[in-house]
Amino acid sequence: MENNIVKEIDACWDEAFSRLQEKVKNATEKIDDLLRLEEHYRTGHKSGSLVKSMGSYGSMAINFGSMAKVLGEGDARRRMDKKRYERIATLRKELHALEERFKKHPPKCLVVSIDEDPEMTLGKAEEHLNDMAEVFRILRIASLEARAKYDESIHPNFFKKFNWEHLENDEVQLCPPIVVGADQEERFEQLPKILTLLSSGKPVKIVLRWSRIPRRLPAAGRSAALQCSMDIELLPVALRGAYVSQGTAVGPEYHRRLAKGLISPRPAVFSLFAPPTDIQNGFHVRAERAISARVFPNFVYDPDLSTDFVDCFDLSGNPAMRGGWPLAKLKYRSEKGEEAELEREYTFADFAVGEADFKDEFSPIPADLEGREEVHIAKYLDLPSDQRGGKIPFVYTVDEKQRLTRLSPSTSMILQTFDRLQLWRTLKELAGIENPHVRAAEQKIRVELTAEKEASLKSLKEELDGQVQQREKGAVESAM
């Protein structure tokens, strides 16, 4: 996994760790106060304690020996029983040891590779979580003792078996995340491992890093048209209990979405489009183009937002949300060498023509078209299938002299572009932006309202015509 992503994960954990340290500090202060009060009840009336509390000034005016005899040895009625006192004294040592441990050896994120055996990864995850469960066992007991709610008949047996399975959501959020990293090339081969980890019931975080755009439909001919592909974007449908986020490893939303998913008590998947190396020159522009072309749409699925699926799915951050393809400008030089711009719909093919991995998917348009019509690929895909015959789809690009030219995409590229368009439409339906049933209902209501309005207008016209005829008749009679 790329160093920049690991650093970002560590930064997100540091924010959560500071909250955990504050929690331990508060618990320690409460137990220290409790024992300090107990010491007062036990020894607060002894002459030595009185001298210590009053200081040197009081010793000149007060006989502390006599005062101690009058006050007695303390308030026996308010003392703890011996067993509880020893238990809390041990708890204080554990809390102070915990603070010292956090200073010298703060807990770290567990980062493993997807290449590792899933059972081994899950074993490490359980060990990692149980280590943190010991921290929360101490904090739970401290909370009970501070409120005098520790019950000798219940809690010893409960905390004897205490492990990560007993953690509450807010406690899991303060555990350093278990991160499994996978690069894009391993995505499909490692899919069974990913599903095993996500369905294990442990809050494992899968980070899928992309630097290249995969060929989703490498086959050609009929097999390409019928080939099925696994889309990360549709994981929320299959794994409704997992937090799923897709986006680029740059931009203001990157850290916020990553942090939210890492502290989620659920398993999570992060699909991140990142530069191939730590050098990010030009990557921002490439990332924006990938989002615009529906190659890598932004989305978040957070099951904790609502019980309704549509309210958990967020597509914000994508351009032209209600359309198919957004518009983008292409700069080129005219025949006279002047700078010019062309605005066209920016499709997956328009993005791919600039990617080295897809160079062999495009070719010059044949000189002899034999009456066939050239159409941009966006318009070509909008046509019904029976109207595409006799047409050649193309994309605009620029040559080495920055002159505007057109290239014809391969059948595989056309199918991949159509696949991305269909996926984008599916995502919009999942996010509640566009729904065919709602659209049909709207159209039906519109037709009904139009018909009702037309009938109302016709009735009103007939009534007005009758009134006009009546007034005309009256005017004639009056004139006669």
N, C-alpha and C positions, 0 to 999 in steps of 0.2 A: 504494500500500500504506500502511496506517495507520502513523503515526509511532511508536506504542507498539510495534508489531511490529518495525519497523526497529530501534528502540532495543534490543529484546530480542535480536535477531539480532546486533547489534554487541557486546552484553554477552557473548554466547556466544563470539564470535570473540576477544574480549579474553582470555578464559580460555585458548584455544588458542594465541594469540599469545605469551602469557607463557611457555608451554612452548617455543615456537620460539626466543624470545630466549635462554632458558636453554641450548638446544642450541647456538646460535651462540657463546654465551659460553664454554661448555665446550670447543668446538672451538678457539676462539681461544687459550684458556689452554694447551691441549696443544701447539699449534704454537709459541706463545711459549716454552714450556719446552724444546721440541725445539731451537729456534734458540739459546736461552740456553746449552744444553748444548754445542751446536756451537761457539759463541763461546768457550767454556771450552777446548775441544779445540784451537781455532785460536790463541787469544791469551791463554789463561789463565795461561801461565808467563812472560809478558813482565813486565818490571819495573813498567811502569805499571799493569798489571792486578793484580799482587801488592800494590802500594801501595794500590790502591783496595779490594781485598778485606780487607787487614789493618788499614787505618785509620792514624790518626796515632800511636797507641800503638806499633804494630809498627815504624814507621820509626825510632824512637829506639833499638831494640835489634837490628834486622836490616838487613843490607846487601842490599837487594833486587836491585841490579845483579849482585852475585856469585851470589845465589840463582838469578836468571834464567839465568845462564850454566851453572850446574850442572843445572838442570831442563830446559834446552833451550827450544825455541820452542813446545812443546805436544805432544799425542799424535797424531802424524800417522797412526798406524794406525787411529784411531777417527774420523777426519774423514770427512765426506760428500764424495762426488765433486762437482765444481764444478757440474755440470748439475743435480743434485738440490738442492744448496744454493740455487742461483738460483731454482729452481722453488718451493721452500718459502718463500723470502723474498718472492716474488711472491704466494704464497698468503696469507702473513701480511698483506700490504697489502690483499688482497681481503677478508679476514675483518674487519679493522679498519674498512675502508670500509663493509662490510655492517652492522656495529654502529652506525656513525655514521648510516647511512641509516635504520636502524630507529628511531633516536632522533628524527631530524628529520622523516622521512616514513614512518611505519609503514604497512605494507600494509593496504588496506581491502577490505571485502567489495565484490564487484561486484554491484550491484543494478540490474536492468533491468525493463522492463514487458513483459507478455505481448503488448502491441500491436506490439512491434518484430518485424521479419521474423526468423523462426527462424534462417536462415542467418547473418544479421548477429549475432544473439545468440551463436550457436555460434562465430563468428569471434572475437568479443570474449572468449568463455570460453577459447578456445585461446590467445589472446595473454596473457590473465591467468594461465593455468596455466604457460605457458612462461616467463613472468617469474619465477614462483616456482621453476620447475625450475632456473633459474640459481643460485638460493640453495642448492638441494640438491646441485647439481653441485659447488659449492665445499665444502659439508659432506662430501660423499662423498670428495672428494680429500683433505680434511683428515684424515678417518678412516683412509684408506689410508696416508697419509704418517706419521701418528702410530704406526701399527703396522708401518711399514716394509714394506708390502704393495703399494706402487705399482709396477706393472710397465711399463717403457718399451715393451715389445713389444705390449702389449694396451690399456692404459688411455688413451693419447693419442687414438687413433682412436675409442674408445668415447665419451669425453667430448666429442669434437668434434661428434658427432651427438646428444648428450644433449638430450632434451626431456621434456615432461610424461608422454609415453607410457612412459618408463622409471621413473617414480616408483613406490615401494613404497606399500602401503596406509597405513603409519604416516606417510609423508611427505605423502600427499594429505590426511590428517587435519589437517596443520599448514598447509594452504593456506587463505587466506581464501575462504569459500564464494561460489559464483556463484548468486545468488538471483533468480528470476523471479517477480514479483508479479502476481497476477490477482484481481480482485474478483469476487464471486458473479455479477453480471449478465453477465460475459463467459465464464462457465464452459463452457457448451455450444457457443457460437460459436467459442471458442478451443481446443476439445478437440483438433483435428488438430495445432495448434501444440504443445500440451502433450505429445502422444504423440511428435511429432518430436523434441522436446528430450529426453524421457526415454529414448528409444531411440537416442540419438546416441552413447552410450558415454562421454560426459563426465559428471562428477559434478555435474550441474545440480540445483539445489534449487527446486522449484515451491511457492510459497506461495499457496494459495487462501483468500481471506478472505471470510467470510460475516457479514453483519449481518442479513439477512432470510432467511426460509425459502422456498425456491422452490416453485412449484406444479409438482409432478412430473408430474401427469396433468391438464393443463388442458382436455382434451377431455371430452365427455360422451357418454353412450350407449354403443353397442357399440365405437366407436373407442377410448373410454377404457379399456374392459376389455382390449383387445388391444394398447394402445400400449406400446412398449418404452421404458425409460428407462435412462440411464447412471448408475450409482451409484458415487461415489468409493470407497465402502466395499469394492467388489469389484475395485478396481484391482490389489491383490496377486495375484489370480488371473490377470489378464492380463499384469501386469508383475512377474514373480516375482523379478526381480533388483533391484527398487527398494525402498528403505526408505519405508514409508507410515505416516503417523500422523494420527489425527483426534482433535480435542478442542477444548476452549474455550481462549481466550486469557487465562485466569485460572486460579488454583489452583496447588497445589504441584507437580503433575506437568508443568505447561506448560513451564517452563524446562528441566527434565531431558530431556523428550522432544525438545524443539526442539534442545537442545545436542547430543544423541546423533545426531540425524539430520543436523545441519549438518556434523559432523566425520566422518560416515560416508563412506568412499571411493566409495560408490554414489550414483547419482541418488536423489533423495528427493522425496516429495510431502507437504506439510503442509496439511491441511484444518482451518482454524481458525475457530471461531465467535467473532466479536469484536464489540464494541459499534460502532454506526455512527459514533461520534466518539470523541475522547479522553476524553469524560465517561463514566464507568462507573457512574453512579448506577442502582441496580436491576438492573444487568446480571448480577450473580452469581446472583440468584434466577431470572432468565429463562434463564440458561445451565443451571442445575440442572434446570429444568423441561424444557428441550429434550432433555437427556440422558435424563431419566426417561421421556419420551414416545417414545423410540426415534427422535426426529427427527434427533438428532445423536449417535449412540452413540460412546463412547470406544473406540478400539482402536489397536494398534500392530502393524505387521508388520515384523519385522527379520530379513532372510534370513541374517544372520550368526550367529543364535542356534543354528541346527540345520540339518541336511540334511532333516529332516522338516517339511513345511509346517505341520502342526498345532502344532508346538512353537514356530514362529516367530510365530504369531498370538496376540495377547494382548487379551482383552476386559475385563480388570480395570478397575474404576472405574465400571462400570455397575450400577445397582440391580437387584435381583431377577434375578440372572444366569440362573437355571434356569427362570424363569417367562416368560410372554408379556409382560404389562404389570405394572408395579409398582403398589402401592397408594399413594394420595395423599389428603390431607384437603382439603376445601373448606370454608372458613369462610363463614357467612352469618348472617342475622338471621331469627328465627322471626316468625310473625304477631304475637306479643306484643312483638317488638323485642328479644328476648333473643339473646345470642350462641350459636351452635350450630355443629356440625361434621358434615360428611358424608364418609365414607370410600368411595372408589370406585376402580376400576381406571383408571389414568391413561394414556389412549391419545393417539395423534397428534391425533385430533379434539378431545379435551379440552384439548390445548395450543393448537390452532389457533383455538378459539373465543375465545381471549383475544388473538389477533394481528390487528392492523388489516388486514393484507393478505388475510386470509381471512374478513373480515366478511360478504361476500356469499355465502359458502358455507353459511350457517345461516339458518334461518327458524323462526318459531313453529310448534308442532305444531297441526294443524287441530283445531278444536273438535269437529267431527263425525268420529269415527274409523270409524264404521260397523262396530263390532265388532272392529276391528284392535287388536292388543296392542302396547303400548309397551315396549321393552326397551333397556337401555343398550347402546351400540354395541359394547362389549367382549363382552358375552354374544351379541349379534347375530352377530358375526363368528365366534364359536365354534360356531354352529349349522351343520349341513350345509346346503348351498345349497337343497335341496328342502324345508327346514323354515323358511326365512326368509319365505316368502310369508305375507301377512296380518299382518306385524309391522312396526312403525315404530321404527327405531333413534333414539336421542336422546343428547344429552350434557347434563350438569348445568352450570349457570353461575349467576351472580348478576346481578340487574338494577341500575339506578342507585340503588335503595334497599337494596342488599345482600340482597334477598330471593331465595330459591332458586327457580330457574326451569329449564325444560328447552327445548332447541332441537333441531330436526331437521336433521341434516347433509345436504348435497346428495349426489347419486350420485357426483360426482367426489370429494368429501371421503371418502365411505365407501370408495371404491376406493383413495384415497391412504393411508388408515388401514390397510387390508388390505395394501397394498404394503409399508408400513413393518413390519408384523408379519411378513410373509413374509421380508423382508430380515433382520430380527433373527433369525429361525429359521435362515436360511442362515449368518449370522455365527457363531451358536452351533455349527453343524456344522463350520465351518471351524476354529473354535478348539478343537474336540474336547469341547465341553461337553455336546453332545447329538447323538447319531447314530442315525438310524432303524434302521440295520443292527444296531448294538449293542443298541438297545432291543428289537428283534425277537429277537435271540439271548438276551437276558436273560429275555424272556417265555417263550421255548421251554424254557430251562433251568428256569425256575420251574415250568412245567407238568410237566416231566419229574420234577423233584424232588418235586412235590406228589403225582403219581401213584405214584411209588416209595414215598413216605412212607405214603400211604394203603394201599398193598398190604402194606407192612411192618406197619402197625398192624392190618390185618385178620388177617394171619397170626398175630400175637401174641395178638390177641383169641381166635381159634379155639383156640390152644394153651392159653391160660388157662382158657377155658371147659371144655376137656377135662380139665384138672387139677382144676377145681372139681367136675365130675361124678364124677371118680374118688375124690376125697376124700369126697364125699357118700355114694357107694356103700360105701366102707370104713367110714364112720361108722354106716351102717344095719346092716351086717353085724356090726359090733362090738356095737351095741345089742341085736341079736337074740340 
